[in-house]
């Protein structure tokens, strides 16, 4: 006859009791014939996310909006396009906004990205600066959204953490790491580097187990 050894705790002391297989089955029957499955306190599981192979990163600014488009590939992602939408100081804001929209729209049409990533909004001390930044951001995202492309935002510190490994990294460090990860001949311009870093951060977030899903806008 087979026996099972059960362990209980009485008044802080361990006690072991041996029971037969028959008694064990009877105990199961009293509990409804089912054994209770105990789950671990934390289960790491992949989140249900869409698979995107071409990612557009946008770093909006009225005078210098950075953009970068990468394609997921092995052994490293491939850069399809990158650049800065430069607008002279002499241009009116409306002219800058038009150029931002037109350029992003043309890049989207050329490379057909399936997802766009921007930095999450920050709180600017200067209201005028915040308004201008919001206008540039809106001009870029409107050109993306009209094509039905998913748009996500990532916090700046999270981007640096994903790419450099340090949430307070300097722009130069971000550019050098982007150059290395994308196997570029030279570091990209600062605004373009930030945009490429956004795309890389999104790609890494979707290629591993994550605790929180990216914020969709």
Secondary structure, 3 states (H helix, E strand, C coil): CCEEEEEEEECCEEEEEEEEHHHHHHHHHHCCCCCCCCCCCCCCCCCCCCCCCEEEEEECCCCEEEEEEEECCCCCCEEEEEEEEECCCCCCHHHHHHHHHHHHHHHHHHHCCCEEEEECCCCCCCHHHHHHHHHHHHHHHHHHHCCCCEEEEECHHHHHHHHCCCCCCCHHHHHHHHHHHHCCCCCCCHHHHHHHHHHHHHHHHHCCCCCCCCEEC
